[in-house]
């Protein structure tokens, strides 16, 4: 390495002062161009990409917050009936037209849980009934077992319902 530096110094000393100045200025230009191309430009490009990603993430977060506010607003607007007991609410709604068929068995598990067995009921009706329980009484399925029923679209279902 020392030999290379010595050779470069010898070559530089053999040049006229004007040529030395031109070579040194050219060297400074080449070094500056390399630093810009290999270091500065990639850093600024990465910074710009990071700023764009941050702006997209902030926009997404804003949309999520707005959607959450809409959901909270709609949830606050509906009146949930929490005064009706869990068993009463389940019994009344299961006998309504929404489900279309009374449960074959209802077993209360204290005040907090009700187990229900329903055979050969349309799956769509079960979903509508569960939606009604959730929207009117804040009752949801804690556990579910679903088996194919005797005909297409019918299911045998075992539910464990709790109030949320």
C-alpha positions in Angstrom: 0.0 0.0 0.0 2.9 2.3 0.9 4.4 1.6 -2.6 1.2 2.7 -4.3 1.1 6.0 -2.3 4.7 6.7 -3.0 4.2 6.1 -6.8 1.2 8.4 -6.8 3.2 11.2 -5.0 6.0 10.8 -7.4 3.6 11.1 -10.4 2.0 14.1 -8.8 5.4 15.8 -8.2 6.4 15.4 -11.9 3.4 17.4 -13.0 3.4 21.2 -13.5 1.6 23.2 -10.8 -1.3 23.8 -13.1 -1.7 20.1 -13.9 -1.4 19.2 -10.2 -4.3 21.7 -9.4 -6.4 20.1 -12.2 -5.7 16.5 -10.9 -6.4 17.5 -7.3 -9.7 19.3 -8.2 -10.7 16.3 -10.4 -9.9 13.9 -7.5 -12.0 16.0 -5.1 -14.8 16.0 -7.7 -14.6 12.2 -8.1 -14.6 11.6 -4.3 -17.5 14.0 -3.8 -19.5 12.3 -6.6 -18.8 8.9 -5.1 -19.9 10.0 -1.6 -23.1 11.4 -3.0 -23.9 8.4 -5.2 -23.0 5.7 -2.7 -24.0 7.3 0.7 -26.1 10.5 0.5 -28.5 9.6 -2.3 -29.5 6.2 -0.8 -30.0 7.7 2.6 -32.2 10.5 1.3 -34.2 7.9 -0.8 -34.7 5.7 2.2 -35.8 8.7 4.3 -38.3 9.7 1.7 -39.7 6.1 1.5 -39.9 6.0 5.3 -41.8 9.3 5.4 -44.2 8.0 2.7 -44.8 4.7 4.7 -45.4 6.7 7.9 -47.9 8.9 6.1 -49.7 5.8 4.8 -49.7 4.2 8.3 -51.1 7.4 9.8 -53.9 7.6 7.2 -54.7 3.9 7.9 -54.8 4.6 11.7 -57.1 7.6 11.1 -59.5 5.5 9.1 -59.5 2.8 11.8 -60.2 5.3 14.5 -63.0 6.8 12.4 -64.5 3.3 11.8 -64.2 2.5 15.6 -66.0 5.8 16.4 -68.8 4.8 14.0 -69.0 1.4 15.6 -69.0 2.8 19.1 -71.7 5.3 18.1 -73.9 2.7 16.6 -73.4 0.4 19.6 -74.2 3.3 22.0 -77.3 4.1 20.0 -79.0 0.8 20.5 -80.7 -0.1 23.7 -79.6 -3.5 25.1 -82.0 -5.2 27.4 -79.8 -6.5 30.2 -82.7 -6.6 32.7 -84.2 -9.7 31.2 -82.6 -12.9 32.6 -80.4 -14.9 30.3 -82.7 -17.9 30.4 -85.8 -15.8 29.7 -84.2 -14.0 26.8 -83.0 -17.2 25.2 -86.4 -18.9 25.8 -88.4 -16.0 24.3 -86.3 -15.5 21.3 -85.9 -19.2 20.5 -89.7 -19.6 20.3 -90.0 -16.6 17.9 -90.2 -16.9 14.2 -86.6 -16.0 13.7 -85.3 -19.4 14.7 -88.4 -21.2 13.3 -88.1 -24.1 15.7 -88.1 -24.5 19.5 -85.0 -26.0 21.0 -85.1 -29.7 21.9 -83.4 -29.1 25.2 -82.5 -26.0 27.3 -80.2 -26.5 30.3 -79.3 -23.5 32.5 -75.8 -23.5 34.0 -76.4 -21.0 36.9 -77.2 -17.4 36.1 -74.3 -17.0 33.7 -74.7 -19.7 31.0 -77.4 -21.6 29.1 -76.8 -24.7 27.0 -79.1 -25.3 24.1 -79.7 -28.3 21.8 -81.6 -27.6 18.5 -82.0 -30.3 15.8 -82.8 -29.9 12.1 -82.9 -26.2 12.1 -81.9 -24.0 9.1 -78.4 -22.7 9.5 -79.3 -19.2 8.3 -82.1 -19.0 11.0 -79.5 -19.9 13.7 -77.3 -17.1 12.5 -80.1 -14.6 12.5 -81.2 -15.8 15.9 -77.7 -15.4 17.4 -77.5 -11.9 15.8 -80.8 -11.0 17.5 -79.6 -12.3 20.9 -76.4 -10.2 20.5 -78.1 -7.0 19.4 -81.0 -7.1 21.8 -79.6 -8.8 24.9 -75.8 -8.8 24.5 -75.8 -12.6 24.6 -73.3 -14.5 22.5 -72.2 -18.1 21.9 -69.4 -19.1 24.1 -69.0 -22.5 22.5 -70.7 -24.1 19.5 -70.9 -27.6 18.1 -72.5 -27.9 14.6 -73.4 -31.1 12.8 -75.0 -31.6 9.4 -78.7 -32.1 9.7 -81.0 -34.5 7.9 -81.4 -32.3 4.8 -79.4 -29.7 2.9 -79.2 -26.4 4.9 -80.3 -28.0 8.1 -78.0 -28.4 11.1 -78.0 -30.0 14.6 -76.5 -27.4 16.9 -75.3 -27.4 20.5 -74.7 -23.9 22.0 -73.4 -22.5 25.2 -74.7 -19.0 25.5 -73.4 -16.3 27.9 -74.1 -12.6 28.4 -71.3 -10.4 27.3 
